[in-house]
Amino acid sequence: MKHLTYLSAGLFAAGLLCGASAPLQAAPVELIYTLNAPGTDTQGGGMRVFKEVVEKVSNGEITVLTYDSASLFKQEQELAAVKSGQADIAVISAPWFTGASPWVSMFAAGYLFKDAAHMNAVLNGEIGKQVFERILKDQGVRPLGAEYFGTRQINMVEDKPIRTPEDLKGVNLRMPNSDAWLFLGKAMGANPTPITFAEIYLALQTKAIDGQENPLPTDRSSKFYEVTKSISLTNHIVDSVWITINEAKWQSLTDQQKGWVMEGVKANLDYCYETNTKIEAEIIDFFKSQGLKIYEADLDAFSSHVMEQYLKSDYSKTWDMDLYKKIRDMAK
């Protein structure tokens, strides 16, 4: 039976007085879900899984309208769109939250998480609940869970190995256009160049940039391998994107509708984690088959250099260092 709700005590009473025998049903709900990534990306698959599950368990009471490939909003616009209600749901990475919540930069810093399992345990566990609740208080939007996006690597136009931060000196490396992302690029040793995601392929093709950094599943789905010659495995961010909903929309839902949405979120998270970890275990051979050279970076050199830059910066002044230590200890 679909969830039942009463619009107001007065309306319910009026219904009884008029001899109404059936309670009112909840009004149909539409959710606008916007995505910057292409539909072929794992995030696109997760979005479709969310739609299928929510519409099925709600028996059509909730309809999910999906838009991928930045067809509604560019990457830089997504958080503002969710805050304003122009979009109901978007998947947003931690650095985009740092403008109004500088402390979130801890989750945007390089080498915080050891691997996908570590990230998943932290952000989809009790710590994640606390982090998401604090973002809600700061910004009025509600993260519901953290998709595993993949582990970010450096992908170069030319055949250039990146083994240490010194190898990035003078390299114009595309980064998303936010202060937190750009700081990470500098901390790694590069000259960070802000370009929106949808324009990366052309920037690589025309050599407007020397390289870009993204998880390997994204490099494949966006076909960056067509216009690059090498990948260096820096593992600098075990990346996640946070499924985030407009708070007014969330509060407009009944408890049962919220439950249906969370079923969709859980299915999305499981799909993205299982798909991306499987792809990453197999994908190096694909890039080699496309003629790309693969290099192993010195992870100790990168992690120590990057963390030194963060600890010297104003970013770390906003961090909860006890929480930082607890997160790092969970990797052991």
SEBADREN-766496 format. One record per residue: residue in one letter; x, y, z of N, C-alpha, C in turn. Coordinates in steps of 0.1 Angstrom, whole numbers. Last residue first. Example, Ala and Ser with C-alpha at 12.3 -4.5 7.8 and 13.67 -1.06 7.14 Angstrom:
residues 2
ATOM   res    n.c1    n.c2    n.c3   ca.c1   ca.c2   ca.c3    c.c1    c.c2    c.c3
ATOM     S     128     -22      71     137     -11      71     129       0      79
ATOM     A     132     -57      78     123     -45      78     132     -33      78
This chain:
residues 332
ATOM   res    n.c1    n.c2    n.c3   ca.c1   ca.c2   ca.c3    c.c1    c.c2    c.c3
ATOM     K     449      12      90     459       3      95     453     -11      96
ATOM     A     429      31      85     436      24      74     445      13      77
ATOM     M     422      42     109     413      32     103     419      25      91
ATOM     D     441      62     112     442      49     120     433      38     114
ATOM     R     430      82      97     443      75      92     444      62     100
ATOM     I     408      88     112     406      83      99     418      76      94
ATOM     K     420      97     136     411      86     136     409      80     122
ATOM     K     434     120     126     442     108     131     433      96     131
ATOM     Y     412     136     119     421     132     109     429     119     113
ATOM     L     401     139     144     393     132     135     403     127     123
ATOM     D     421     155     155     418     142     162     410     133     152
ATOM     M     420     177     138     432     168     137     429     155     145
ATOM     D     399     192     120     398     185     132     409     174     132
ATOM     W     411     221     102     409     207     103     407     202     118
ATOM     T     418     247      98     403     244     100     400     229     103
ATOM     K     444     246      93     440     253     105     425     251     108
ATOM     S     447     236      68     448     226      79     444     233      92
ATOM     Y     445     259      52     435     249      51     435     240      64
ATOM     D     467     275      53     456     279      62     445     268      62
ATOM     S     497     253      52     486     262      47     476     265      57
ATOM     K     513     233      61     518     247      61     508     257      57
ATOM     L     499     211      56     501     214      70     507     228      72
ATOM     Y     500     210      28     487     212      35     489     217      49
ATOM     Q     527     205      23     521     217      18     508     220      25
ATOM     E     530     180      36     537     191      41     531     204      36
ATOM     M     513     164      19     509     167      33     517     178      39
ATOM     V     529     164      -4     516     170      -4     511     173      10
ATOM     H     553     151       5     553     164      -1     540     171       0
ATOM     S     543     126      13     550     134      22     550     149      18
ATOM     S     532     116     -12     523     118       0     530     127      11
ATOM     F     554     116     -30     542     124     -32     534     127     -19
ATOM     A     571      97     -18     576     111     -21     564     120     -23
ATOM     D     554      75     -16     560      81      -4     564      95      -6
ATOM     L     550      69     -43     539      74     -35     544      80     -22
ATOM     D     564      74     -72     569      72     -58     559      78     -48
ATOM     A     544      59     -98     550      70     -91     555      66     -77
ATOM     E     548      39    -126     545      39    -112     552      51    -105
ATOM     Y     533      43    -158     544      45    -149     540      45    -135
ATOM     I     525      32    -191     521      33    -177     533      34    -168
ATOM     K     518      45    -223     528      40    -214     523      42    -199
ATOM     L     492      35    -246     497      44    -236     508      37    -227
ATOM     G     481      19    -266     494      25    -268     500      34    -257
ATOM     Q     459       5    -260     457      17    -267     470      25    -270
ATOM     S     468     -15    -243     464     -19    -257     462      -7    -266
ATOM     K     472       0    -220     484      -5    -227     480      -9    -242
ATOM     F     445       3    -214     453      15    -218     466      11    -225
ATOM     F     439     -24    -208     432     -16    -218     440      -4    -223
ATOM     D     455     -29    -186     457     -36    -199     450     -29    -210
ATOM     I     443     -14    -166     456     -10    -171     459     -17    -185
ATOM     I     418     -24    -158     418     -14    -169     432     -11    -174
ATOM     E     413     -42    -137     415     -47    -151     419     -37    -161
ATOM     A     408     -29    -114     416     -41    -113     420     -46    -127
ATOM     E     390      -9    -122     404      -5    -119     413     -17    -118
ATOM     I     366     -24    -125     373     -18    -136     387     -15    -133
ATOM     K     361     -31     -98     364     -41    -108     371     -36    -120
ATOM     T     358      -6     -86     369     -14     -81     372     -25     -91
ATOM     N     335       3    -101     348       9    -103     360       1     -97
ATOM     T     315     -16     -94     319     -14    -108     332      -8    -109
ATOM     E     313     -14     -66     316     -27     -72     321     -25     -87
ATOM     Y     307      13     -63     318       7     -56     322      -6     -63
ATOM     C     284      17     -78     296      24     -81     308      18     -75
ATOM     Y     265      -1     -66     269      -2     -80     282       4     -83
ATOM     D     264       9     -40     269      -5     -42     273      -6     -57
ATOM     L     253      34     -45     266      33     -39     272      19     -41
ATOM     N     228      27     -56     237      35     -64     251      33     -58
ATOM     A     216      14     -35     218       6     -47     229      13     -56
ATOM     K     214      35     -17     222      24     -13     226      15     -26
ATOM     V     197      53     -31     211      57     -28     219      45     -25
ATOM     G     173      37     -31     180      41     -43     194      45     -41
ATOM     E     168      37      -4     170      25     -10     178      27     -24
ATOM     M     164      65       0     176      59       5     179      45       0
ATOM     V     139      67     -13     151      74     -18     164      68     -13
ATOM     W     124      52       5     125      48      -9     138      54     -15
ATOM     G     126      69      28     131      55      28     133      49      14
ATOM     K     112      91      19     127      92      22     133      78      22
ATOM     Q      87      80      17      94      84       5     109      86       7
ATOM     Q      82      76      44      83      64      35      90      68      22
ATOM     D      81     102      53      91      93      59      93      81      49
ATOM     T      76     124      25      71     117      37      83     107      42
ATOM     L      94     154      16      91     140      14      85     134      27
ATOM     S     102     179      22      89     178      16      84     163      14
ATOM     Q     128     176      30     118     177      40     104     177      35
ATOM     W     140     174       4     141     163      13     130     164      24
ATOM     K     135     200      -6     129     188     -12     129     176      -3
ATOM     A     151     214      12     137     217      12     129     205       5
ATOM     E     177     204       6     170     201      19     155     204      19
ATOM     N     187     187     -22     182     199     -17     174     197      -4
ATOM     I     212     161     -18     198     165     -21     195     179     -15
ATOM     T     239     144     -31     235     155     -23     221     160     -28
ATOM     I     263     121     -30     250     122     -35     243     132     -26
ATOM     W     296     129     -35     286     127     -25     272     130     -31
ATOM     V     323     110     -47     314     121     -50     301     118     -41
ATOM     S     358     104     -40     344     101     -39     335     113     -43
ATOM     D     390      90     -46     380     100     -47     366      95     -45
ATOM     V     419      91     -34     409      80     -34     396      88     -34
ATOM     I     444     109     -50     431     110     -43     423      98     -45
ATOM     H     468      99     -60     468     111     -51     455     114     -44
ATOM     N     480      79     -75     470      75     -64     468      87     -54
ATOM     T     498      79     -96     501      87     -84     492      84     -72
ATOM     L     507      65    -122     499      60    -111     503      67     -98
ATOM     S     506      81    -152     514      78    -140     505      76    -128
ATOM     I     502      75    -186     495      76    -173     505      73    -162
ATOM     S     505      88    -219     510      82    -208     501      84    -195
ATOM     K     493     101    -241     503      91    -244     508      83    -231
ATOM     T     461     113    -254     472     113    -244     481     101    -247
ATOM     V     438     110    -268     445     123    -270     457     124    -260
ATOM     E     425      87    -262     426      90    -276     436     102    -278
ATOM     Y     422      87    -234     433      79    -240     435      82    -255
ATOM     F     398      99    -229     410     107    -229     422     100    -234
ATOM     K     372      89    -230     381      87    -241     393      96    -241
ATOM     S     355      88    -209     356     101    -216     366     100    -227
ATOM     S     359      62    -200     346      65    -205     346      79    -212
ATOM     R     387      63    -193     382      55    -204     369      59    -209
ATOM     D     388      82    -173     397      84    -185     392      75    -196
ATOM     T     371      70    -155     367      82    -162     375      85    -174
ATOM     P     387      48    -146     374      45    -153     369      58    -161
ATOM     L     409      63    -135     410      56    -147     397      52    -154
ATOM     P     402      96    -122     402      81    -121     403      74    -134
ATOM     N     424     122    -133     410     117    -131     412     102    -127
ATOM     E     441     150    -145     441     139    -135     426     135    -132
ATOM     Q     460     159    -175     448     160    -166     449     149    -156
ATOM     G     484     179    -193     478     167    -188     466     170    -179
ATOM     D     490     203    -205     500     192    -206     494     178    -202
ATOM     I     467     221    -225     472     217    -212     482     205    -215
ATOM     A     464     225    -251     462     237    -243     467     234    -228
ATOM     K     465     205    -270     476     208    -261     476     221    -254
ATOM     T     442     198    -282     449     210    -288     461     213    -280
ATOM     Q     435     176    -266     437     174    -281     445     186    -287
ATOM     L     431     187    -241     442     178    -243     445     177    -258
ATOM     A     409     203    -247     421     210    -242     433     200    -243
ATOM     L     390     184    -255     395     194    -265     408     201    -260
ATOM     Y     387     171    -230     391     164    -242     397     173    -252
ATOM     I     377     191    -212     390     185    -210     395     179    -223
ATOM     E     352     203    -211     362     208    -221     376     202    -220
ATOM     A     337     192    -191     333     190    -204     343     194    -215
ATOM     F     350     202    -167     352     188    -171     348     186    -186
ATOM     T     367     234    -171     355     226    -167     356     212    -174
ATOM     I     399     241    -158     391     239    -170     379     230    -166
ATOM     P     427     257    -144     412     254    -143     405     253    -156
ATOM     T     457     242    -139     450     250    -149     435     247    -148
ATOM     P     485     242    -117     471     238    -120     464     248    -129
ATOM     N     515     232    -121     509     245    -124     494     242    -127
ATOM     A     525     209     -95     521     213    -108     517     227    -109
ATOM     G     529     199     -70     540     203     -77     538     209     -91
ATOM     M     509     192     -53     515     181     -59     527     185     -68
ATOM     A     500     217     -45     507     209     -35     514     197     -41
ATOM     K     488     225     -69     500     232     -65     508     223     -55
ATOM     G     465     208     -68     475     208     -79     488     214     -76
ATOM     L     454     217     -44     459     203     -45     469     202     -56
ATOM     F     445     242     -51     456     241     -41     462     227     -42
ATOM     L     425     236     -69     437     242     -74     449     241     -64
ATOM     W     406     225     -52     412     217     -63     425     223     -67
ATOM     A     401     248     -36     406     235     -30     412     226     -40
ATOM     D     391     266     -54     403     269     -47     409     256     -41
ATOM     S     381     252     -86     377     256     -72     391     258     -65
ATOM     N     378     238    -113     380     253    -110     374     256     -96
ATOM     P     398     209    -116     385     215    -115     387     229    -109
ATOM     M     429     211    -136     422     208    -123     408     214    -124
ATOM     R     454     201    -158     440     205    -156     435     201    -143
ATOM     L     486     213    -155     478     202    -152     463     207    -150
ATOM     N     514     221    -169     500     227    -169     490     216    -167
ATOM     V     544     218    -153     534     211    -160     520     218    -158
ATOM     G     564     230    -137     561     236    -150     550     229    -158
ATOM     K     570     199    -121     574     213    -122     571     219    -136
ATOM     L     565     173    -119     554     181    -123     557     196    -124
ATOM     D     588     161    -110     585     159    -124     573     167    -129
ATOM     E     587     167     -83     596     175     -91     593     173    -106
ATOM     P     570     147     -72     565     161     -74     574     169     -83
ATOM     T     578     118     -92     579     126     -80     573     140     -82
ATOM     R     570     107    -116     574      98    -105     575     105     -92
ATOM     I     557     107    -145     556     115    -133     558     106    -121
ATOM     P     569     104    -178     567      98    -165     566     108    -154
ATOM     K     554     112    -208     563     118    -197     560     111    -184
ATOM     D     545     114    -237     550     103    -229     560     108    -219
ATOM     E     519     140    -236     531     134    -241     535     122    -232
ATOM     V     496     143    -220     495     144    -235     507     138    -241
ATOM     M     490     122    -192     498     132    -199     496     132    -214
ATOM     N     474     118    -162     473     114    -176     479     125    -184
ATOM     I     475     106    -129     479     117    -138     480     112    -152
ATOM     Q     446      95    -110     460      93    -116     462     105    -125
ATOM     R     424      87     -83     429      97     -94     443      95     -97
ATOM     T     402      61     -80     415      67     -75     421      75     -86
ATOM     G     366      65     -79     378      60     -84     390      67     -78
ATOM     F     343      71     -66     345      76     -80     357      70     -87
ATOM     Y     320      57     -46     334      56     -49     336      60     -64
ATOM     E     296      80     -32     299      70     -43     315      69     -44
ATOM     A     283      85      -1     295      88      -9     298      76     -19
ATOM     G     252     101       9     261      89       8     272      93      -2
ATOM     L     238     124      11     231     111      15     240      99      15
ATOM     P     241     158      20     247     146      14     240     133      20
ATOM     R     219     184      18     221     172      26     228     161      18
ATOM     V     223     219      24     220     208      15     225     195      22
ATOM     G     230     239      42     215     237      39     213     227      28
ATOM     Q     255     245      51     251     249      38     237     246      34
ATOM     D     259     237      78     267     248      72     260     254      60
ATOM     K     242     216      82     241     228      91     248     240      85
ATOM     L     252     199      62     238     203      62     236     216      71
ATOM     I     278     194      72     276     201      59     261     207      58
ATOM     R     271     179      95     277     193      96     276     201      83
ATOM     E     261     157      83     252     165      92     258     179      93
ATOM     F     284     147      70     272     151      62     263     160      70
ATOM     V     300     140      93     304     150      83     293     156      75
ATOM     Q     284     121     105     287     133     112     292     144     103
ATOM     K     284     101      85     271     107      90     274     120      97
ATOM     G     311      95      83     304     101      72     291     108      76
ATOM     I     315      82     107     322      95     105     315     102      94
ATOM     E     299      59     104     295      69     114     302      82     112
ATOM     G     301      54      68     300      49      82     296      60      91
ATOM     N     309      62      44     296      56      45     293      49      58
ATOM     L     334      72      50     324      82      45     310      75      45
ATOM     V     349      49      60     348      62      66     336      70      63
ATOM     A     345      28      42     342      26      56     341      39      64
ATOM     N     353      40      18     339      36      20     336      34      34
ATOM     M     381      44      22     372      56      20     357      52      23
ATOM     H     389      17      25     391      27      36     381      39      34
ATOM     A     383       7       0     376       1      12     377      11      24
ATOM     A     400      22     -17     385      24     -18     378      18      -6
ATOM     D     428      34       4     422      27      -7     407      29      -7
ATOM     K     436      54      22     446      43      17     441      37       4
ATOM     F     430      89      22     425      75      23     435      65      17
ATOM     L     446     111      19     439     109      32     435      94      33
ATOM     Y     460     119      -4     465     108       4     459     107      18
ATOM     G     452     154      -5     458     142     -11     462     132       0
ATOM     A     421     167       6     436     167       6     441     154       1
ATOM     A     395     167       9     399     170      -4     414     169      -5
ATOM     F     390     165      35     386     153      27     389     155      12
ATOM     M     399     189      44     406     177      49     402     165      40
ATOM     S     381     207      35     393     206      27     402     194      32
ATOM     V     361     211      52     359     199      43     372     197      35
ATOM     W     366     235      65     371     223      72     370     210      63
ATOM     P     352     255      50     367     252      48     372     239      54
ATOM     S     324     257      38     329     249      48     343     245      47
ATOM     A     321     273      16     313     276      28     317     268      40
ATOM     G     341     260      -1     338     275      -1     331     280      12
ATOM     T     341     233       1     350     240       9     348     255      10
ATOM     F     325     218     -16     319     222      -4     328     231       4
ATOM     W     342     210     -37     332     220     -40     325     225     -27
ATOM     P     358     189     -26     364     203     -27     353     214     -30
ATOM     A     341     165     -26     343     173     -14     349     187     -16
ATOM     S     318     164     -54     330     160     -47     333     170     -36
ATOM     I     284     155     -59     294     166     -57     306     161     -49
ATOM     V     257     148     -77     268     141     -71     279     151     -71
ATOM     A     224     161     -70     236     161     -78     246     153     -70
ATOM     I     189     168     -70     200     159     -66     212     161     -75
ATOM     D     173     189     -78     171     183     -65     182     175     -60
ATOM     A     180     221     -92     182     207     -92     179     201     -79
ATOM     Q     171     245     -82     170     243     -96     172     228    -100
ATOM     G     175     248     -55     164     240     -58     162     239     -73
ATOM     S     198     261     -46     187     269     -50     174     261     -53
ATOM     K     215     239     -41     211     248     -30     199     256     -33
ATOM     V     217     228     -66     210     220     -56     206     230     -44
ATOM     A     231     249     -79     218     245     -84     210     237     -74
ATOM     A     255     250     -64     245     262     -64     232     258     -69
ATOM     L     265     226     -73     262     228     -59     252     239     -57
ATOM     E     269     230    -101     260     219     -96     256     222     -81
ATOM     Q     286     246    -114     273     252    -111     264     242    -102
ATOM     E     309     234    -122     310     245    -112     297     250    -107
ATOM     Q     300     216    -141     305     211    -128     305     222    -118
ATOM     K     269     230    -156     283     226    -156     288     222    -142
ATOM     F     237     216    -160     246     225    -152     260     220    -154
ATOM     L     224     200    -180     217     211    -173     226     221    -166
ATOM     S     243     184    -191     233     190    -200     224     200    -193
ATOM     A     266     171    -182     264     185    -179     254     192    -188
ATOM     S     260     144    -186     269     151    -195     268     166    -194
ATOM     D     225     138    -177     240     136    -176     247     145    -185
ATOM     Y     196     138    -159     204     146    -169     219     144    -167
ATOM     T     165     123    -151     179     123    -151     185     130    -163
ATOM     L     139     123    -129     143     129    -142     158     130    -142
ATOM     V     120     100    -113     134     106    -113     137     110    -127
ATOM     T      91      99     -94      97      99    -108     110     106    -107
ATOM     I      73      82     -70      84      91     -73      89      89     -87
ATOM     E      53      64     -75      49      76     -68      60      87     -69
ATOM     G      60      40     -87      58      52     -96      54      64     -89
ATOM     N      65      24     -66      54      20     -75      50      32     -83
ATOM     S      88      27     -52      77      36     -49      65      34     -57
ATOM     V     104       8     -62      99       6     -48      88      15     -45
ATOM     K     107      19     -89     101       6     -87      96       4     -72
ATOM     E     119      44     -85     106      43     -92      99      30     -90
ATOM     V     143      35     -72     133      45     -65     119      44     -72
ATOM     V     155      18     -91     151      13     -78     141      22     -72
ATOM     E     159      35    -113     152      23    -115     147      18    -101
ATOM     K     175      57    -102     162      59    -109     153      46    -109
ATOM     F     198      43     -94     190      50     -85     176      52     -90
ATOM     V     207      33    -119     203      24    -109     194      31     -98
ATOM     R     213      58    -131     202      50    -137     197      39    -127
ATOM     M     234      66    -115     222      74    -116     210      66    -121
ATOM     G     253      46    -120     247      47    -107     234      55    -107
ATOM     G     258      52    -147     252      39    -144     246      39    -130
ATOM     G     271      76    -143     258      75    -151     251      63    -148
ATOM     Q     293      68    -129     283      77    -122     270      77    -130
ATOM     T     306      54    -148     300      46    -137     290      55    -130
ATOM     D     298      68    -181     306      67    -169     299      59    -158
ATOM     T     279      72    -200     287      60    -201     296      58    -189
ATOM     G     270      98    -196     261      87    -192     268      73    -192
ATOM     P     296     119    -182     288     113    -193     280     101    -188
ATOM     A     291     141    -153     298     130    -160     289     125    -172
ATOM     N     273     157    -140     283     163    -149     290     153    -158
ATOM     L     239     154    -135     252     148    -135     261     154    -145
ATOM     T     209     157    -116     218     162    -126     232     157    -124
ATOM     Y     176     150    -112     190     144    -108     199     149    -119
ATOM     I     147     159     -98     156     163    -109     170     159    -105
ATOM     L     119     141     -90     133     145     -85     141     147     -98
ATOM     E      85     145     -82      95     144     -93     109     148     -87
ATOM     V      58     127     -67      70     135     -65      79     133     -78
ATOM     P      23     127     -61      34     123     -68      46     132     -67
ATOM     A      11     130     -27      12     135     -40      24     129     -47
ATOM     A      -3     103      -8       8     113     -10       8     117     -25
ATOM     Q     -38     100      -6     -25      95      -9     -15     106     -10
ATOM     L     -63     103      21     -56     109       9     -42     102       7
ATOM     P     -84      75      30     -75      86      33     -68      90      20
ATOM     A    -118      69      23    -104      66      20     -95      78      23
ATOM     S    -143      79      29    -139      67      36    -125      63      33
ATOM     A    -160     109      37    -149     103      29    -144      91      37
ATOM     G    -180     124      49    -182     110      47    -172     103      39
ATOM     C    -174     149      55    -181     147      42    -183     133      39
ATOM     L    -160     146      78    -174     152      79    -182     150      66
ATOM     L    -136     136      68    -145     128      76    -159     133      77
ATOM     G    -127     159      55    -130     147      47    -139     137      55
ATOM     A    -123     177      75    -133     180      65    -137     167      58
ATOM     A    -102     164      88    -115     165      95    -126     168      85
ATOM     F     -83     168      68     -87     154      72    -100     155      79
ATOM     L     -81     196      68     -86     189      56     -90     175      59
ATOM     G     -71     200      95     -84     205      90     -90     198      78
ATOM     A     -47     188      95     -57     183     104     -71     187      99
ATOM     S     -35     183      61     -36     191      73     -47     185      82
ATOM     L     -29     162      44     -24     175      41     -25     184      53
ATOM     Y     -18     131      54     -29     140      55     -24     154      53
ATOM     T      -7     102      36      -5     114      44     -17     123      44
ATOM     L       5      69      31      -6      78      32      -2      90      40
ATOM     H      23      50       7      23      58      19      11      68      19
ATOM     K       6      22      -9      14      34      -9      12      42       4
ATOM     M       9     -12       0       0       0       0       9      12       0
